[in-house]
Every structure is written in C-alpha cells, then in structure tokens.
Amino acid sequence: MECFQLFEAAARYVWEQPEHPKSHISTRIIPAVHGESGNYHMYDEYEKTTIFVSPLMNLYWFFDANTVIRRSLIIETLKTTYNFREAFLKIATLERDFVARPRRSIPY
C-alpha cells in the first residue's frame, strides 16, 4: 500500500539522521509488513534484547479505510449523528440488539 511505503520511507529517513533514536514500535511494524515475525531485529544495536514481532502488527496499522467503511455494520446508523454522545447512544442501542459471533482465541 502506498501509505505504508510513505510511512517506511519517512521512518527510515528520520532514523538516518545523526543521533536520532529509532522507534521501538515502528521497528516492529515495518518488519511485520515485510513478512518477518518472532525475535527479528531491523538494526544490530537492538539484538541484545529479545523482542517479538507479531505477524498481525501490519493489520493493526495499515488498512484501507474505504473498505472498512463499506463493510461496517454501523456506519449507516452513525451517519445521522453529530457528536460523540449521539454516536455512543446509537452504538449502545445497536449492541443491545446485535447478536455477535462467539469469541474465539486468535491462533498465535
């Protein structure tokens, strides 16, 4: 996705500046998008610590908002709201009437 390419380019540009610290979050997100997982280190200076790169991290940070909106079950209801309180009350009403799928653990 173009948004990720821009994010990665910006992060790497900043990290190349002298004395600029690297983000401990971004150094896990970028490898996850590239398919890395587990105890993976983008930079040698962090190899002394054990980290965990989740293969799901890219899903949390990069998605197509228009696709999410099209698939949303509540967007039509929220279109008629004008502030947080109205949205909250509409969602509370929906939750009461909504039959959700049973919760399951994510295989991890």
N, C-alpha and C positions, 0 to 999 in steps of 0.2 A: 504494500500500500504506500502511496506517495507520502501520507502523513508519517508513517514510520521512517521512511527514507530521510525525510526532513529532520525528524527527531534524532535519528542516529547521527546524521551529518552535524547537527548543531552540538550534540553531546561530545562527539569526537573533536570538533573544533575547539570547544571550551577546554577539554582535557589536555589539548596540545599546548595550551598557554602555560608559560612558566609559573610554577608554584600554585597552580590551580588544582584543588583536590577533585578527585573523581567521585561521582555519586555512587554510593553503595547500592542504591535501588536501580539506577539506570544500568549499572554494570551487571545486573542480573536480568533485566528486561531485554536488553539487546541480544545477549546470547540465546535467551529463550525463543525469541523471534527467529533466530538463525538455526533453531533446532537443537541447541545444546540443553543439557539438563544435568542434575546432580551436582557434584563438587567441581564445578567448572569455574575457572578464573580467566577473565579477559586480560588481566595485567599481572605480571610476575610479582609485583610488590605485595599482592594480597594472598599469595599461595601458602603462607604460613597459617592462615586461618581456614577453617572448614566452613564452607557456605553451601547453600542448597539452591540451585536454580530450578525452579518449578517449570515444567513444560507448559503449564497453564498461565504463566505470567503474561504472555503476549495477549491472551484473551481478555485479561483484566484492563489492559491499557489501550489496545488498538482494536477498533471495531468500526463498522460502517453505521453511523447514526441513522441514516435514512432507512436501512434495512431493519434496524431495531424498532424504529417508529412504525414502519409498515406492519411488523409482526406484533406490535404491542396490543395487549388486551384491554388497556385502559385509556389509550390516547384519545379516543372519541369522547370519553367522559371528561377528560381533563381539558378538552378544547373550550369548554364553556366556563372554566374557572378563571379568576382574575388575580388570585393571590394564594399564598401558601395555605392559609386556613381553609379556604374553599376547596383547594385540591386535597388537603388532608381529610376533610369531612367526606368528600366524594369517594376517596380511596377506602376509608373506613367502612362506608356503606357497601362498597364492592366486596371487600374482604369478608364481610358477614355473609354475603350471598354466594361467594365464589367457592366452588369445590376444587381444591387443588390436588395435584397428583401427590401420592405419598412421598415423603422424603426418603432419599437413599444416599448412602455414602458415595463420595466420588472415589473411584479406584485411584490410589495414589501410591 
